[in-house]
């Protein structure tokens, strides 16, 4: 599916990466597989992250000092499940050049994924021309997922399919597809849905814009982000405008006790 070479005889490695001797930093990686002479590090992103290259550089630095990874070649891949485009390299003069592979689930061939029940859930993330196409595809994937003999595996594949569907579909569309397939909608209750994710993304954009305006007006970055949070909490629709035009004394007073 994705062109990622898994190390021979790979075993799951530590994902809580630590500068063992200095204890200066800790980061949680998504998946680390360690083979005899190479290490595979995978990061799964629900949506693209503009800071991904910096994060991957941190992960690589931490992997390099992990005893289980010492002296091994390190392969790094990011798999973006939803929208957006992430940076895949850092090229910072004069001497810093760093790169890794980024894969986008939306570029997958859905027919190829559905052909194997074990990869069928990934077809849910592949591109579609319209919402109805996704509903039809969801029903097809669920049939493939539930066709396996193992009940526990069928359940896992079904839940993975629904989790992926929640990234690209609205809740009501998924639940309609489930009802049409004669399946219960109870299993969808704990998922985070696409419309919730878009709202979260919008809030992040407003927060960043408001904070940048405040920094431009002379407020230090840490306090600017605190003020932006308060402004969003009061009214997200006016947060950016207030950051640009409200009197600075009144804005700083919002976080005087923080």
ChimeraX attribute file (.defattr): number of C-alpha atoms within 10 A of each C-alpha:
attribute: neighborCount
match mode: 1-to-1
recipient: residues
	/A:1	10
	/A:2	10
	/A:3	8
	/A:4	13
	/A:5	8
	/A:6	15
	/A:7	16
	/A:8	12
	/A:9	9
	/A:10	16
	/A:11	14
	/A:12	12
	/A:13	18
	/A:14	18
	/A:15	17
	/A:16	15
	/A:17	22
	/A:18	20
	/A:19	16
	/A:20	13
	/A:21	7
	/A:22	7
	/A:23	8
	/A:24	8
	/A:25	11
	/A:26	15
	/A:27	14
	/A:28	11
	/A:29	18
	/A:30	14
	/A:31	16
	/A:32	24
	/A:33	22
	/A:34	24
	/A:35	20
	/A:36	14
	/A:37	14
	/A:38	19
	/A:39	27
	/A:40	23
	/A:41	23
	/A:42	20
	/A:43	18
	/A:44	17
	/A:45	17
	/A:46	15
	/A:47	18
	/A:48	20
	/A:49	15
	/A:50	13
	/A:51	11
	/A:52	18
	/A:53	19
	/A:54	15
	/A:55	14
	/A:56	23
	/A:57	17
	/A:58	15
	/A:59	22
	/A:60	18
	/A:61	14
	/A:62	19
	/A:63	25
	/A:64	18
	/A:65	16
	/A:66	17
	/A:67	9
	/A:68	15
	/A:69	23
	/A:70	14
	/A:71	13
	/A:72	15
	/A:73	14
	/A:74	18
	/A:75	19
	/A:76	19
	/A:77	19
	/A:78	22
	/A:79	19
	/A:80	22
	/A:81	22
	/A:82	21
	/A:83	18
	/A:84	12
	/A:85	14
	/A:86	20
	/A:87	16
	/A:88	19
	/A:89	17
	/A:90	14
	/A:91	10
	/A:92	9
	/A:93	7
	/A:94	6
	/A:95	7
	/A:96	8
	/A:97	10
	/A:98	15
	/A:99	15
	/A:100	15
	/A:101	15
	/A:102	21
	/A:103	19
	/A:104	22
	/A:105	21
	/A:106	19
	/A:107	12
	/A:108	18
	/A:109	15
	/A:110	22
	/A:111	12
	/A:112	13
	/A:113	19
	/A:114	22
	/A:115	13
	/A:116	13
	/A:117	19
	/A:118	16
	/A:119	18
	/A:120	26
	/A:121	29
	/A:122	25
	/A:123	27
	/A:124	31
	/A:125	26
	/A:126	21
	/A:127	18
	/A:128	14
	/A:129	7
	/A:130	8
	/A:131	13
	/A:132	12
	/A:133	11
	/A:134	23
	/A:135	21
	/A:136	11
	/A:137	22
	/A:138	24
	/A:139	17
	/A:140	17
	/A:141	28
	/A:142	24
	/A:143	17
	/A:144	21
	/A:145	26
	/A:146	18
	/A:147	13
	/A:148	15
	/A:149	9
	/A:150	10
	/A:151	11
	/A:152	11
	/A:153	15
	/A:154	20
	/A:155	14
	/A:156	15
	/A:157	24
	/A:158	21
	/A:159	18
	/A:160	17
	/A:161	22
	/A:162	23
	/A:163	19
	/A:164	23
	/A:165	26
	/A:166	23
	/A:167	24
	/A:168	24
	/A:169	19
	/A:170	15
	/A:171	21
	/A:172	10
	/A:173	16
	/A:174	22
	/A:175	20
	/A:176	14
	/A:177	21
	/A:178	20
	/A:179	13
	/A:180	12
	/A:181	14
	/A:182	9
	/A:183	13
	/A:184	11
	/A:185	14
	/A:186	9
	/A:187	13
	/A:188	18
	/A:189	10
	/A:190	8
	/A:191	15
	/A:192	13
	/A:193	21
	/A:194	18
	/A:195	15
	/A:196	14
	/A:197	16
	/A:198	13
	/A:199	11
	/A:200	11
	/A:201	13
	/A:202	13
	/A:203	16
	/A:204	14
	/A:205	13
	/A:206	20
	/A:207	23
	/A:208	17
	/A:209	18
	/A:210	26
	/A:211	27
	/A:212	21
	/A:213	19
	/A:214	26
	/A:215	16
	/A:216	13
	/A:217	14
	/A:218	11
	/A:219	18
	/A:220	13
	/A:221	14
	/A:222	10
	/A:223	17
	/A:224	25
	/A:225	20
	/A:226	16
	/A:227	26
	/A:228	28
	/A:229	21
	/A:230	16
	/A:231	23
	/A:232	18
	/A:233	10
	/A:234	11
	/A:235	11
	/A:236	17
	/A:237	12
	/A:238	13
	/A:239	22
	/A:240	23
	/A:241	14
	/A:242	18
	/A:243	23
	/A:244	17
	/A:245	12
	/A:246	10
	/A:247	10
	/A:248	15
	/A:249	8
	/A:250	10
	/A:251	20
	/A:252	16
	/A:253	11
	/A:254	14
	/A:255	15
	/A:256	10
	/A:257	6
	/A:258	8
